[in-house]
Protein backbone atom coordinates (compact mmCIF):
# COMPACT_ATOMS: atom_id res chain seq x y z
CA UNK A 1 0.00 0.00 0.00
CA UNK A 2 1.76 2.90 -1.22
CA UNK A 3 0.75 6.30 -0.42
CA UNK A 4 1.73 9.73 -1.47
CA UNK A 5 0.59 12.95 0.09
CA UNK A 6 1.31 15.78 -2.31
CA UNK A 7 0.38 19.36 -1.59
CA UNK A 8 2.20 21.90 -3.70
CA UNK A 9 1.55 25.14 -1.82
CA UNK A 10 1.91 23.43 1.55
CA UNK A 11 4.61 21.17 0.08
CA UNK A 12 3.04 17.95 1.32
CA UNK A 13 4.60 15.44 -1.03
CA UNK A 14 5.59 11.80 -1.24
CA UNK A 15 7.21 9.80 -4.04
CA UNK A 16 5.85 6.42 -5.05
CA UNK A 17 6.43 3.65 -2.55
CA UNK A 18 4.83 0.30 -1.91
CA UNK A 19 3.13 0.30 1.48
CA UNK A 20 1.39 -2.66 3.00
CA UNK A 21 -0.84 -3.03 6.00
CA UNK A 22 -1.97 -6.45 7.18
CA UNK A 23 -3.84 -7.71 10.22
CA UNK A 24 -3.26 -11.14 11.74
CA UNK A 25 -6.03 -12.94 13.61
CA UNK A 26 -4.89 -16.42 14.47
CA UNK A 27 -3.89 -18.09 11.20
CA UNK A 28 -5.91 -15.61 9.14
CA UNK A 29 -4.05 -12.79 7.38
CA UNK A 30 -6.08 -9.83 6.10
CA UNK A 31 -4.52 -7.40 3.62
CA UNK A 32 -6.21 -4.17 4.65
CA UNK A 33 -4.13 -2.17 2.17
CA UNK A 34 -2.43 -4.00 -0.67
CA UNK A 35 -0.05 -2.00 -2.87
CA UNK A 36 -2.04 1.21 -2.80
CA UNK A 37 -0.53 4.18 -4.63
CA UNK A 38 -2.19 7.57 -4.38
CA UNK A 39 -1.20 11.26 -4.57
CA UNK A 40 -3.16 14.18 -3.15
CA UNK A 41 -3.32 17.83 -4.10
CA UNK A 42 -2.92 20.45 -1.43
CA UNK A 43 -6.55 21.58 -1.63
CA UNK A 44 -9.19 19.20 -2.88
CA UNK A 45 -12.17 17.22 -1.59
CA UNK A 46 -11.48 13.49 -1.96
CA UNK A 47 -14.28 11.01 -1.26
CA UNK A 48 -13.31 7.38 -0.69
CA UNK A 49 -16.08 4.89 -1.44
CA UNK A 50 -16.24 1.16 -0.99
CA UNK A 51 -17.96 -1.67 0.88
CA UNK A 52 -17.29 -2.41 4.52
CA UNK A 53 -13.90 -4.03 5.04
CA UNK A 54 -12.45 -2.69 1.80
CA UNK A 55 -9.66 -0.73 3.54
CA UNK A 56 -11.11 2.80 3.46
CA UNK A 57 -10.83 3.52 7.16
CA UNK A 58 -7.43 1.85 7.35
CA UNK A 59 -6.14 4.19 4.66
CA UNK A 60 -7.54 7.14 6.58
CA UNK A 61 -5.90 5.96 9.80
CA UNK A 62 -2.55 5.50 8.09
CA UNK A 63 -2.71 9.00 6.59
CA UNK A 64 -3.56 10.45 10.00
CA UNK A 65 -0.90 8.51 11.88
CA UNK A 66 -3.46 6.65 13.99
CA UNK A 67 -2.16 3.40 12.49
CA UNK A 68 1.23 2.57 11.00
CA UNK A 69 2.06 0.91 7.72
CA UNK A 70 3.93 -2.39 7.73
CA UNK A 71 6.31 -1.53 4.91
CA UNK A 72 7.05 1.35 2.55
CA UNK A 73 7.12 5.03 3.38
CA UNK A 74 5.05 8.19 3.67
CA UNK A 75 6.74 11.47 2.81
CA UNK A 76 5.49 14.65 4.49
CA UNK A 77 6.90 17.92 3.13
CA UNK A 78 9.75 15.92 1.66
CA UNK A 79 10.46 14.20 5.00
CA UNK A 80 10.31 10.43 5.35
CA UNK A 81 8.26 8.99 8.21
CA UNK A 82 10.15 5.70 8.32
CA UNK A 83 12.13 6.74 11.37
CA UNK A 84 9.37 8.65 13.10
CA UNK A 85 9.24 8.05 16.84
CA UNK A 86 5.96 7.99 18.72
CA UNK A 87 6.61 11.59 19.75
CA UNK A 88 7.05 12.58 16.10
CA UNK A 89 3.74 10.94 15.18
CA UNK A 90 2.04 12.75 18.07
CA UNK A 91 3.40 16.07 16.83
CA UNK A 92 2.28 15.28 13.28
CA UNK A 93 -1.26 14.40 14.36
CA UNK A 94 -1.56 17.39 16.63
CA UNK A 95 -0.32 20.03 14.21
CA UNK A 96 -0.82 18.74 10.66
CA UNK A 97 -4.00 16.67 10.78
CA UNK A 98 -7.57 17.35 11.88
CA UNK A 99 -10.04 14.51 12.53
CA UNK A 100 -13.81 14.44 12.16
CA UNK A 101 -15.52 11.19 13.14
CA UNK A 102 -19.06 9.92 13.02
CA UNK A 103 -19.21 10.12 16.82
CA UNK A 104 -18.63 13.65 18.03
CA UNK A 105 -16.32 12.75 20.96
CA UNK A 106 -17.17 15.89 22.90
CA UNK A 107 -16.53 16.17 26.65
CA UNK A 108 -19.91 16.68 28.28
CA UNK A 109 -18.81 18.75 31.31
CA UNK A 110 -16.93 21.28 29.17
CA UNK A 111 -18.55 24.10 27.20
CA UNK A 112 -18.23 23.94 23.42
CA UNK A 113 -15.54 26.61 23.35
CA UNK A 114 -13.58 24.65 25.97
CA UNK A 115 -13.96 21.53 23.83
CA UNK A 116 -12.50 23.38 20.86
CA UNK A 117 -9.67 24.86 22.92
CA UNK A 118 -8.78 21.47 24.35
CA UNK A 119 -7.27 20.25 21.08
CA UNK A 120 -4.75 23.10 21.13
CA UNK A 121 -3.47 22.60 24.67
CA UNK A 122 -0.77 20.25 23.38
CA UNK A 123 0.43 22.69 20.72
CA UNK A 124 2.03 25.21 23.04
CA UNK A 125 -0.55 27.84 22.10
CA UNK A 126 -1.10 30.52 24.71
CA UNK A 127 -4.45 30.76 26.48
CA UNK A 128 -5.46 33.98 24.75
CA UNK A 129 -4.50 32.65 21.31
CA UNK A 130 -6.39 29.39 21.97
CA UNK A 131 -9.50 31.36 22.87
CA UNK A 132 -9.19 33.55 19.79
CA UNK A 133 -8.77 30.57 17.45
CA UNK A 134 -11.63 28.69 19.08
CA UNK A 135 -14.01 31.62 18.72
CA UNK A 136 -12.99 32.08 15.08
CA UNK A 137 -13.51 28.38 14.30
CA UNK A 138 -16.92 28.28 15.98
CA UNK A 139 -18.02 31.41 14.13
CA UNK A 140 -16.89 29.83 10.87
CA UNK A 141 -19.17 26.83 11.45
CA UNK A 142 -22.07 29.04 12.51
CA UNK A 143 -21.96 28.57 16.29
CA UNK A 144 -20.68 31.96 17.35
CA UNK A 145 -23.76 32.52 19.53
CA UNK A 146 -23.44 29.23 21.47
CA UNK A 147 -19.94 29.51 22.95
CA UNK A 148 -20.94 28.85 26.57
CA UNK A 149 -23.37 26.01 25.90
CA UNK A 150 -22.58 22.41 26.75
CA UNK A 151 -22.86 19.50 24.29
CA UNK A 152 -26.07 18.20 25.88
CA UNK A 153 -27.74 21.50 24.96
CA UNK A 154 -27.04 21.09 21.23
CA UNK A 155 -28.59 19.10 18.42
CA UNK A 156 -26.72 16.38 16.54
CA UNK A 157 -25.88 18.70 13.68
CA UNK A 158 -24.62 21.38 16.04
CA UNK A 159 -22.41 18.88 17.88
CA UNK A 160 -20.91 17.78 14.57
CA UNK A 161 -20.20 21.43 13.80
CA UNK A 162 -18.39 21.69 17.13
CA UNK A 163 -16.32 18.65 16.14
CA UNK A 164 -15.48 20.33 12.82
CA UNK A 165 -14.52 23.56 14.60
CA UNK A 166 -12.25 21.59 16.90
CA UNK A 167 -10.62 19.90 13.89
CA UNK A 168 -9.88 23.15 12.02
CA UNK A 169 -9.07 25.42 14.98
CA UNK A 170 -5.34 24.68 14.82
CA UNK A 171 -5.26 25.17 11.03
CA UNK A 172 -4.16 21.65 9.99
CA UNK A 173 -2.93 20.77 6.50
CA UNK A 174 -5.19 17.72 6.16
CA UNK A 175 -8.76 17.20 7.31
CA UNK A 176 -9.77 13.54 7.66
CA UNK A 177 -13.48 12.75 7.85
CA UNK A 178 -14.75 9.27 8.70
CA UNK A 179 -18.48 9.06 7.97
CA UNK A 180 -19.12 12.63 9.23
CA UNK A 181 -22.83 12.49 8.33
CA UNK A 182 -23.50 8.89 9.35
CA UNK A 183 -25.52 9.84 12.46
CA UNK A 184 -27.35 12.82 10.95
CA UNK A 185 -30.61 13.25 9.08
CA UNK A 186 -30.67 14.20 5.39
CA UNK A 187 -31.14 17.94 5.84
CA UNK A 188 -28.43 18.23 8.49
CA UNK A 189 -26.12 16.04 6.40
CA UNK A 190 -26.40 18.43 3.48
CA UNK A 191 -25.48 21.44 5.62
CA UNK A 192 -22.47 19.60 7.05
CA UNK A 193 -21.33 18.56 3.57
CA UNK A 194 -21.56 22.15 2.34
CA UNK A 195 -19.40 23.24 5.26
CA UNK A 196 -16.79 20.53 4.55
CA UNK A 197 -16.73 21.43 0.87
CA UNK A 198 -16.08 25.04 1.79
CA UNK A 199 -13.14 23.95 3.94
CA UNK A 200 -11.65 22.04 1.01
CA UNK A 201 -10.96 25.32 -0.81
CA UNK A 202 -7.83 25.82 1.29
CA UNK A 203 -7.23 22.36 2.76
CA UNK A 204 -6.89 18.77 1.70
CA UNK A 205 -10.11 17.05 2.79
CA UNK A 206 -10.30 13.25 2.63
CA UNK A 207 -13.67 11.74 3.48
CA UNK A 208 -14.69 8.11 3.88
CA UNK A 209 -18.36 7.50 3.18
CA UNK A 210 -20.89 4.85 2.14
CA UNK A 211 -23.13 7.44 0.49
CA UNK A 212 -22.31 7.74 -3.24
CA UNK A 213 -24.91 10.48 -3.73
CA UNK A 214 -23.18 12.84 -1.32
CA UNK A 215 -19.80 12.00 -2.83
CA UNK A 216 -21.01 12.72 -6.36
CA UNK A 217 -22.57 16.02 -5.35
CA UNK A 218 -19.84 17.53 -3.15
CA UNK A 219 -16.49 15.81 -3.76
CA UNK A 220 -14.08 16.96 -6.44
CA UNK A 221 -12.50 13.53 -6.64
CA UNK A 222 -13.89 10.04 -5.96
CA UNK A 223 -11.73 7.00 -5.22
CA UNK A 224 -13.29 3.52 -5.15
CA UNK A 225 -11.79 0.92 -2.83
CA UNK A 226 -12.26 -2.84 -2.71
CA UNK A 227 -10.29 -5.60 -0.98
CA UNK A 228 -7.52 -3.23 0.03
CA UNK A 229 -6.93 -1.91 -3.47
CA UNK A 230 -7.95 1.12 -5.51
CA UNK A 231 -10.40 0.16 -8.27
CA UNK A 232 -10.84 3.60 -9.78
CA UNK A 233 -9.84 7.23 -9.33
CA UNK A 234 -11.95 9.92 -10.99
CA UNK A 235 -9.29 12.63 -10.86
CA UNK A 236 -5.80 11.17 -10.27
CA UNK A 237 -2.86 13.39 -9.56
CA UNK A 238 0.79 12.92 -10.49
CA UNK A 239 3.34 15.26 -8.90
CA UNK A 240 5.65 16.98 -11.36
CA UNK A 241 8.57 17.59 -9.06
CA UNK A 242 9.91 16.54 -5.73
CA UNK A 243 9.93 18.86 -2.79
CA UNK A 244 12.92 19.19 -0.50
CA UNK A 245 12.69 18.29 3.14
CA UNK A 246 11.08 21.38 4.70
CA UNK A 247 8.84 19.68 7.23
CA UNK A 248 9.54 20.64 10.83
CA UNK A 249 7.86 18.85 13.66
CA UNK A 250 6.71 20.92 16.59
CA UNK A 251 6.88 18.82 19.72
CA UNK A 252 3.66 18.59 21.67
CA UNK A 253 3.34 18.80 25.42
CA UNK A 254 0.58 19.64 27.86
CA UNK A 255 1.68 21.97 30.64
CA UNK A 256 1.27 20.88 34.24
CA UNK A 257 -1.03 23.83 34.86
CA UNK A 258 -3.40 22.78 32.06
CA UNK A 259 -3.38 19.19 33.27
CA UNK A 260 -4.13 20.32 36.82
CA UNK A 261 -6.89 22.64 35.62
CA UNK A 262 -8.58 19.89 33.58
CA UNK A 263 -8.32 17.45 36.49
CA UNK A 264 -9.86 19.94 38.92
CA UNK A 265 -12.67 20.74 36.50
CA UNK A 266 -13.41 17.02 36.12
CA UNK A 267 -13.46 16.53 39.91
CA UNK A 268 -15.77 19.49 40.52
CA UNK A 269 -18.13 18.38 37.77
CA UNK A 270 -18.51 14.88 39.24
CA UNK A 271 -18.68 15.69 42.94
CA UNK A 272 -20.82 12.70 43.88
CA UNK A 273 -18.52 10.19 42.26
CA UNK A 274 -15.46 11.92 43.72
CA UNK A 275 -16.94 11.83 47.25
CA UNK A 276 -17.87 8.16 47.02
CA UNK A 277 -14.44 7.26 45.66
CA UNK A 278 -12.70 9.19 48.44
CA UNK A 279 -14.99 7.67 51.09
CA UNK A 280 -14.40 4.11 49.87
CA UNK A 281 -10.65 4.71 49.71
CA UNK A 282 -10.67 6.11 53.27
CA UNK A 283 -12.50 3.04 54.58
CA UNK A 284 -9.96 0.79 52.91
CA UNK A 285 -6.98 2.71 54.33
CA UNK A 286 -8.49 2.88 57.84
CA UNK A 287 -9.30 -0.83 57.71
CA UNK A 288 -5.72 -1.71 56.82
CA UNK A 289 -4.42 0.55 59.61
CA UNK A 290 -6.74 -1.10 62.17
CA UNK A 291 -5.69 -4.60 61.15
CA UNK A 292 -2.00 -3.70 61.42
CA UNK A 293 -2.54 -1.99 64.79
CA UNK A 294 -4.48 -4.94 66.22
CA UNK A 295 -1.90 -7.39 64.98
CA UNK A 296 0.97 -5.43 66.50
CA UNK A 297 -0.86 -4.82 69.80
CA UNK A 298 -1.99 -8.42 70.11
CA UNK A 299 1.54 -9.70 69.53
CA UNK A 300 2.94 -7.23 72.07
CA UNK A 301 0.42 -8.33 74.71
CA UNK A 302 1.25 -11.98 74.14
CA UNK A 303 4.97 -11.28 74.44
CA UNK A 304 4.47 -9.27 77.66
CA UNK A 305 2.27 -11.96 79.17
CA UNK A 306 4.72 -14.70 78.33
CA UNK A 307 7.58 -12.69 79.81
CA UNK A 308 5.74 -11.95 83.07
CA UNK A 309 4.46 -15.51 83.50
CA UNK A 310 7.79 -17.20 82.94
CA UNK A 311 9.52 -14.68 85.23
CA UNK A 312 7.34 -15.87 88.15
CA UNK A 313 8.38 -19.47 87.64
CA UNK A 314 12.12 -19.55 86.80
CA UNK A 315 13.60 -22.91 85.92
CA UNK A 316 17.33 -23.41 86.11
CA UNK A 317 19.08 -26.52 84.82
CA UNK A 318 22.60 -27.40 85.91
CA UNK A 319 24.90 -30.41 85.86
CA UNK A 320 26.27 -31.91 89.13
CA UNK A 321 28.78 -34.65 89.74
CA UNK A 322 27.76 -37.46 92.10
CA UNK A 323 28.31 -41.11 92.61
CA UNK A 324 26.24 -43.80 90.96
CA UNK A 325 24.37 -44.78 94.10
CA UNK A 326 23.29 -41.19 94.77
CA UNK A 327 22.27 -40.77 91.11
CA UNK A 328 20.20 -43.93 91.24
CA UNK A 329 18.41 -42.77 94.36
CA UNK A 330 17.83 -39.35 92.81
CA UNK A 331 16.35 -40.82 89.61
CA UNK A 332 13.94 -42.95 91.59
CA UNK A 333 12.95 -39.89 93.63
CA UNK A 334 12.48 -37.79 90.45
CA UNK A 335 10.25 -40.44 88.93
CA UNK A 336 8.02 -40.40 91.96
CA UNK A 337 7.76 -36.61 91.84
CA UNK A 338 7.03 -36.51 88.06
CA UNK A 339 4.31 -39.09 88.45
CA UNK A 340 2.66 -36.65 90.83
CA UNK A 341 2.88 -33.84 88.28
CA UNK A 342 5.81 -31.78 89.67
CA UNK A 343 9.03 -30.31 88.19
CA UNK A 344 12.38 -30.31 90.04
CA UNK A 345 14.68 -27.29 89.71
CA UNK A 346 18.21 -27.01 91.04
CA UNK A 347 20.28 -23.92 91.57
CA UNK A 348 23.82 -23.62 90.22
CA UNK A 349 25.19 -23.93 93.79
CA UNK A 350 23.84 -27.49 93.82
CA UNK A 351 21.23 -26.53 96.38
CA UNK A 352 18.20 -28.56 95.44
CA UNK A 353 14.91 -26.68 95.28
CA UNK A 354 11.70 -28.42 94.58
CA UNK A 355 9.38 -25.89 92.95
CA UNK A 356 5.85 -27.12 92.94
CA UNK A 357 4.40 -25.93 89.66
CA UNK A 358 1.49 -27.95 88.51
CA UNK A 359 1.50 -28.11 84.68
CA UNK A 360 -2.29 -28.02 84.34
CA UNK A 361 -2.38 -24.89 86.49
CA UNK A 362 0.23 -23.15 84.31
CA UNK A 363 -1.68 -23.97 81.12
CA UNK A 364 -4.92 -22.72 82.63
CA UNK A 365 -3.29 -19.45 83.71
CA UNK A 366 -1.94 -18.82 80.22
CA UNK A 367 -5.35 -19.52 78.67
CA UNK A 368 -7.07 -17.14 81.09
CA UNK A 369 -4.62 -14.36 80.30
CA UNK A 370 -5.02 -14.95 76.55
CA UNK A 371 -8.79 -14.70 76.82
CA UNK A 372 -8.43 -11.53 78.89
CA UNK A 373 -6.16 -9.96 76.25
CA UNK A 374 -8.58 -10.80 73.43
CA UNK A 375 -11.52 -9.43 75.41
CA UNK A 376 -9.64 -6.21 76.22
CA UNK A 377 -8.73 -5.63 72.57
CA UNK A 378 -12.29 -6.30 71.44
CA UNK A 379 -13.76 -3.90 74.00
CA UNK A 380 -11.23 -1.19 73.15
CA UNK A 381 -12.28 -1.44 69.50
CA UNK A 382 -16.03 -1.51 70.10
CA UNK A 383 -16.25 1.05 72.93
CA UNK A 384 -12.90 2.61 73.84
CA UNK A 385 -14.45 4.99 76.39
CA UNK A 386 -15.95 2.11 78.42
CA UNK A 387 -12.57 0.56 79.20
CA UNK A 388 -11.21 1.32 82.66
C-alpha positions in Angstrom: 0.0 0.0 0.0 1.8 2.9 -1.2 0.7 6.3 -0.4 1.7 9.7 -1.5 0.6 12.9 0.1 1.3 15.8 -2.3 0.4 19.4 -1.6 2.2 21.9 -3.7 1.6 25.1 -1.8 1.9 23.4 1.5 4.6 21.2 0.1 3.0 17.9 1.3 4.6 15.4 -1.0 5.6 11.8 -1.2 7.2 9.8 -4.0 5.8 6.4 -5.1 6.4 3.7 -2.5 4.8 0.3 -1.9 3.1 0.3 1.5 1.4 -2.7 3.0 -0.8 -3.0 6.0 -2.0 -6.4 7.2 -3.8 -7.7 10.2 -3.3 -11.1 11.7 -6.0 -12.9 13.6 -4.9 -16.4 14.5 -3.9 -18.1 11.2 -5.9 -15.6 9.1 -4.0 -12.8 7.4 -6.1 -9.8 6.1 -4.5 -7.4 3.6 -6.2 -4.2 4.6 -4.1 -2.2 2.2 -2.4 -4.0 -0.7 0.0 -2.0 -2.9 -2.0 1.2 -2.8 -0.5 4.2 -4.6 -2.2 7.6 -4.4 -1.2 11.3 -4.6 -3.2 14.2 -3.2 -3.3 17.8 -4.1 -2.9 20.4 -1.4 -6.6 21.6 -1.6 -9.2 19.2 -2.9 -12.2 17.2 -1.6 -11.5 13.5 -2.0 -14.3 11.0 -1.3 -13.3 7.4 -0.7 -16.1 4.9 -1.4 -16.2 1.2 -1.0 -18.0 -1.7 0.9 -17.3 -2.4 4.5 -13.9 -4.0 5.0 -12.4 -2.7 1.8 -9.7 -0.7 3.5 -11.1 2.8 3.5 -10.8 3.5 7.2 -7.4 1.8 7.4 -6.1 4.2 4.7 -7.5 7.1 6.6 -5.9 6.0 9.8 -2.5 5.5 8.1 -2.7 9.0 6.6 -3.6 10.5 10.0 -0.9 8.5 11.9 -3.5 6.7 14.0 -2.2 3.4 12.5 1.2 2.6 11.0 2.1 0.9 7.7 3.9 -2.4 7.7 6.3 -1.5 4.9 7.0 1.3 2.5 7.1 5.0 3.4 5.1 8.2 3.7 6.7 11.5 2.8 5.5 14.7 4.5 6.9 17.9 3.1 9.7 15.9 1.7 10.5 14.2 5.0 10.3 10.4 5.4 8.3 9.0 8.2 10.1 5.7 8.3 12.1 6.7 11.4 9.4 8.7 13.1 9.2 8.1 16.8 6.0 8.0 18.7 6.6 11.6 19.8 7.0 12.6 16.1 3.7 10.9 15.2 2.0 12.8 18.1 3.4 16.1 16.8 2.3 15.3 13.3 -1.3 14.4 14.4 -1.6 17.4 16.6 -0.3 20.0 14.2 -0.8 18.7 10.7 -4.0 16.7 10.8 -7.6 17.4 11.9 -10.0 14.5 12.5 -13.8 14.4 12.2 -15.5 11.2 13.1 -19.1 9.9 13.0 -19.2 10.1 16.8 -18.6 13.6 18.0 -16.3 12.8 21.0 -17.2 15.9 22.9 -16.5 16.2 26.6 -19.9 16.7 28.3 -18.8 18.8 31.3 -16.9 21.3 29.2 -18.5 24.1 27.2 -18.2 23.9 23.4 -15.5 26.6 23.4 -13.6 24.7 26.0 -14.0 21.5 23.8 -12.5 23.4 20.9 -9.7 24.9 22.9 -8.8 21.5 24.4 -7.3 20.2 21.1 -4.8 23.1 21.1 -3.5 22.6 24.7 -0.8 20.2 23.4 0.4 22.7 20.7 2.0 25.2 23.0 -0.6 27.8 22.1 -1.1 30.5 24.7 -4.4 30.8 26.5 -5.5 34.0 24.8 -4.5 32.6 21.3 -6.4 29.4 22.0 -9.5 31.4 22.9 -9.2 33.6 19.8 -8.8 30.6 17.4 -11.6 28.7 19.1 -14.0 31.6 18.7 -13.0 32.1 15.1 -13.5 28.4 14.3 -16.9 28.3 16.0 -18.0 31.4 14.1 -16.9 29.8 10.9 -19.2 26.8 11.4 -22.1 29.0 12.5 -22.0 28.6 16.3 -20.7 32.0 17.3 -23.8 32.5 19.5 -23.4 29.2 21.5 -19.9 29.5 22.9 -20.9 28.8 26.6 -23.4 26.0 25.9 -22.6 22.4 26.7 -22.9 19.5 24.3 -26.1 18.2 25.9 -27.7 21.5 25.0 -27.0 21.1 21.2 -28.6 19.1 18.4 -26.7 16.4 16.5 -25.9 18.7 13.7 -24.6 21.4 16.0 -22.4 18.9 17.9 -20.9 17.8 14.6 -20.2 21.4 13.8 -18.4 21.7 17.1 -16.3 18.7 16.1 -15.5 20.3 12.8 -14.5 23.6 14.6 -12.2 21.6 16.9 -10.6 19.9 13.9 -9.9 23.1 12.0 -9.1 25.4 15.0 -5.3 24.7 14.8 -5.3 25.2 11.0 -4.2 21.6 10.0 -2.9 20.8 6.5 -5.2 17.7 6.2 -8.8 17.2 7.3 -9.8 13.5 7.7 -13.5 12.8 7.8 -14.7 9.3 8.7 -18.5 9.1 8.0 -19.1 12.6 9.2 -22.8 12.5 8.3 -23.5 8.9 9.3 -25.5 9.8 12.5 -27.4 12.8 10.9 -30.6 13.3 9.1 -30.7 14.2 5.4 -31.1 17.9 5.8 -28.4 18.2 8.5 -26.1 16.0 6.4 -26.4 18.4 3.5 -25.5 21.4 5.6 -22.5 19.6 7.0 -21.3 18.6 3.6 -21.6 22.1 2.3 -19.4 23.2 5.3 -16.8 20.5 4.6 -16.7 21.4 0.9 -16.1 25.0 1.8 -13.1 23.9 3.9 -11.7 22.0 1.0 -11.0 25.3 -0.8 -7.8 25.8 1.3 -7.2 22.4 2.8 -6.9 18.8 1.7 -10.1 17.0 2.8 -10.3 13.2 2.6 -13.7 11.7 3.5 -14.7 8.1 3.9 -18.4 7.5 3.2 -20.9 4.9 2.1 -23.1 7.4 0.5 -22.3 7.7 -3.2 -24.9 10.5 -3.7 -23.2 12.8 -1.3 -19.8 12.0 -2.8 -21.0 12.7 -6.4 -22.6 16.0 -5.4 -19.8 17.5 -3.2 -16.5 15.8 -3.8 -14.1 17.0 -6.4 -12.5 13.5 -6.6 -13.9 10.0 -6.0 -11.7 7.0 -5.2 -13.3 3.5 -5.1 -11.8 0.9 -2.8 -12.3 -2.8 -2.7 -10.3 -5.6 -1.0 -7.5 -3.2 0.0 -6.9 -1.9 -3.5 -7.9 1.1 -5.5 -10.4 0.2 -8.3 -10.8 3.6 -9.8 -9.8 7.2 -9.3 -11.9 9.9 -11.0 -9.3 12.6 -10.9 -5.8 11.2 -10.3 -2.9 13.4 -9.6 0.8 12.9 -10.5 3.3 15.3 -8.9 5.6 17.0 -11.4 8.6 17.6 -9.1 9.9 16.5 -5.7 9.9 18.9 -2.8 12.9 19.2 -0.5 12.7 18.3 3.1 11.1 21.4 4.7 8.8 19.7 7.2 9.5 20.6 10.8 7.9 18.8 13.7 6.7 20.9 16.6 6.9 18.8 19.7 3.7 18.6 21.7 3.3 18.8 25.4 0.6 19.6 27.9 1.7 22.0 30.6 1.3 20.9 34.2 -1.0 23.8 34.9 -3.4 22.8 32.1 -3.4 19.2 33.3 -4.1 20.3 36.8 -6.9 22.6 35.6 -8.6 19.9 33.6 -8.3 17.4 36.5 -9.9 19.9 38.9 -12.7 20.7 36.5 -13.4 17.0 36.1 -13.5 16.5 39.9 -15.8 19.5 40.5 -18.1 18.4 37.8 -18.5 14.9 39.2 -18.7 15.7 42.9 -20.8 12.7 43.9 -18.5 10.2 42.3 -15.5 11.9 43.7 -16.9 11.8 47.2 -17.9 8.2 47.0 -14.4 7.3 45.7 -12.7 9.2 48.4 -15.0 7.7 51.1 -14.4 4.1 49.9 -10.6 4.7 49.7 -10.7 6.1 53.3 -12.5 3.0 54.6 -10.0 0.8 52.9 -7.0 2.7 54.3 -8.5 2.9 57.8 -9.3 -0.8 57.7 -5.7 -1.7 56.8 -4.4 0.5 59.6 -6.7 -1.1 62.2 -5.7 -4.6 61.1 -2.0 -3.7 61.4 -2.5 -2.0 64.8 -4.5 -4.9 66.2 -1.9 -7.4 65.0 1.0 -5.4 66.5 -0.9 -4.8 69.8 -2.0 -8.4 70.1 1.5 -9.7 69.5 2.9 -7.2 72.1 0.4 -8.3 74.7 1.3 -12.0 74.1 5.0 -11.3 74.4 4.5 -9.3 77.7 2.3 -12.0 79.2 4.7 -14.7 78.3 7.6 -12.7 79.8 5.7 -11.9 83.1 4.5 -15.5 83.5 7.8 -17.2 82.9 9.5 -14.7 85.2 7.3 -15.9 88.1 8.4 -19.5 87.6 12.1 -19.6 86.8 13.6 -22.9 85.9 17.3 -23.4 86.1 19.1 -26.5 84.8 22.6 -27.4 85.9 24.9 -30.4 85.9 26.3 -31.9 89.1 28.8 -34.7 89.7 27.8 -37.5 92.1 28.3 -41.1 92.6 26.2 -43.8 91.0 24.4 -44.8 94.1 23.3 -41.2 94.8 22.3 -40.8 91.1 20.2 -43.9 91.2 18.4 -42.8 94.4 17.8 -39.3 92.8 16.4 -40.8 89.6 13.9 -42.9 91.6 13.0 -39.9 93.6 12.5 -37.8 90.5 10.3 -40.4 88.9 8.0 -40.4 92.0 7.8 -36.6 91.8 7.0 -36.5 88.1 4.3 -39.1 88.5 2.7 -36.7 90.8 2.9 -33.8 88.3 5.8 -31.8 89.7 9.0 -30.3 88.2 12.4 -30.3 90.0 14.7 -27.3 89.7 18.2 -27.0 91.0 20.3 -23.9 91.6 23.8 -23.6 90.2 25.2 -23.9 93.8 23.8 -27.5 93.8 21.2 -26.5 96.4 18.2 -28.6 95.4 14.9 -26.7 95.3 11.7 -28.4 94.6 9.4 -25.9 92.9 5.9 -27.1 92.9 4.4 -25.9 89.7 1.5 -28.0 88.5 1.5 -28.1 84.7 -2.3 -28.0 84.3 -2.4 -24.9 86.5 0.2 -23.2 84.3 -1.7 -24.0 81.1 -4.9 -22.7 82.6 -3.3 -19.5 83.7 -1.9 -18.8 80.2 -5.4 -19.5 78.7 -7.1 -17.1 81.1 -4.6 -14.4 80.3 -5.0 -15.0 76.5 -8.8 -14.7 76.8 -8.4 -11.5 78.9 -6.2 -10.0 76.3 -8.6 -10.8 73.4 -11.5 -9.4 75.4 -9.6 -6.2 76.2 -8.7 -5.6 72.6 -12.3 -6.3 71.4 -13.8 -3.9 74.0 -11.2 -1.2 73.1 -12.3 -1.4 69.5 -16.0 -1.5 70.1 -16.2 1.0 72.9 -12.9 2.6 73.8 -14.4 5.0 76.4 -16.0 2.1 78.4 -12.6 0.6 79.2 -11.2 1.3 82.7 
